[in-house]
């Protein structure tokens, strides 16, 4: 009996330590995954394939500081941004 109780407590602790899946959606040309605690803090990513065949993705965080894009390949870099990175190499 003690072993069963310890096993159950271990499962509860493991489940509490792992982030919960809020959204896990996948279709042919799009997907969206999100983990965290709804209303508190979540992180996720979504992607889609455009009609021209290019795949786009966005990774984000939403928490008490708001919604922030962490990484993406949707917005092309401006030439001025590229020049700033080239100047840093000198």
N, C-alpha and C positions, 0 to 999 in steps of 0.2 A: 504494500500500500504506500509506504514511504517513497519507494522508487517511482511509483506512478505520479504522486504529488510533485516530486522533484522534477520529473519529466515535463509535467504540465506547466510548472512555473518556468522552466527553461524555455519552452515554446512561447509562452507569453512574453518573456523578456526579449527573446529573439524578434518576435513580431513588433514589439514596441521600439526596438532599436533600429529597425529597417524603415526607410521612408515608404509611405504608402503610395501605391499607384492611384492617381485620381482619374487620369485619362490615358487610355491606351487604344488608339484608333488607327487602323490601317486599311487603306483601300488601294486600288491599282495605281493611282497617280498622286496619292497624298497620304500623309500620316501625321499623327499628333500624339506625343507622350508627355505626361506631366506627373510629377511626384511631389510629395510634401504634405503639409497640413493645410487644408482649405481654410481660408480666412486669416491665416497666419503667415505662412511663407511657402511658396512653391517654386519649382524650377522645371523647365521643360524645353521641348523643341518641337518644331513642326517643319514639314517639308512638302514640296509639291513639284511635279514635273509640268512645265509650261507646254503649250501647244508646239513651240519650236523645238522641244526635246531637252531643253536645259533643266537641270534639277536645282531648285533653290531651297535653302534651309535657314532657319532662324532658331537660335538658342536664347532663352530668356530666363529672367528671375523676376518674381513678383513677391514683394515682402513689405515691411513697414515703410520702406523708402520708395515704394512705387514699382512700376513695371519698367524693367530695363532689359534691353537687348544686349546680350553678352557677346554673341558672335553671329555673323550672318554672311551670306554671299549674295544678297539681294540687291543692295545699293552699290552700284559701281563706284570705284575710287575716282576721285576728281584728280585732274592733272596736278593741281596745287598740292594735294595730299601726297602724291607720289614724289613731287619735287622735294617736299620737306623730308621724306625718308631718305632720298638720295643725298641731301645735304648732311645728314647725320653720319654718313659713312666716311666723310672727309677727315 
